Each structure stands twice: as C-alpha cells, then as structure tokens.
Amino acid sequence: AEVIREGELEKRSDSLFQLWKKKLVVLTKDSLSLFPDGHKRAKGKELGFGSILKVDCVERTGKYIYFTIVTKDRKEIDFRCPDQSCWNASITMALIDFQNKRAIQDFKSRQEMEQAA
C-alpha cells in the first residue's frame, strides 16, 4: 500500500507500569502499522482502519501531543508524539478519508441493489 507517512511515535504499554515505548510507524491509506524497536524487519502490528472507530482525547502539553486511538471493540491505545510532528492530524485525516470512501462504496452498493430489485 502507498505510504502516506513514516516515522516515530511513542505508545503507552499495556503493562502495569505503563511505560512509553518508541515505535516505528507506517501510515497508509488503509492502516497504521507499528514496529517495535524502530525496525521494519521485526513483525509489526497492523491496525486496519476498518477496525478503528476514531482518534480521541487529543491533548497538547508543552512538549508532546497525546492522543488515543479507539477501536471498534472499544480498546483504547494511547500514543504521544513531539508537539510539532502532528501525527494525530495525519492519522485522523487518513482515517476520515478511509471512512468516507467506505461510506460512498456502501451507498453505491445499496443503490445498485435497489435498482436490481
């Protein structure tokens, strides 16, 4: 898939201590892929936009922007990025574009089914 953006984000771990861990992130038209330790060679975790509900809780502090990706099964994944990098905006725009395209496809499918009936 065509890469929209690639770079580093920090993800809050699910562990008891909730440490921030750096991830190499690859944003495409369809997904957000996370790779541990900044290497694409390692097996990454892919968050397909079909499974993401929204980008939420955007909060800016002096140094970082904190945001949460909420999945359709209501799981929350916390991220932070340097203030000027605007990763949250890039992810939000790609997600909206994906959701709009899906809505148009659904609408066209319904129209075709109604015309066939």
MOJO-V415840 format. One record per helix or strand of 2 or more residues. SS is the DSSP state (H for helix, E for strand). FROM is the first residue (numbers start at 1). TO is the last residue. If there is no record, write none. Layout:
SS,FROM,TO / SS,FROM,TO
//
This chain:
E,3,12 / E,20,28 / E,31,36 / E,45,48 / H,49,51 / E,52,60 / E,64,71 / E,76,82 / H,87,116
//
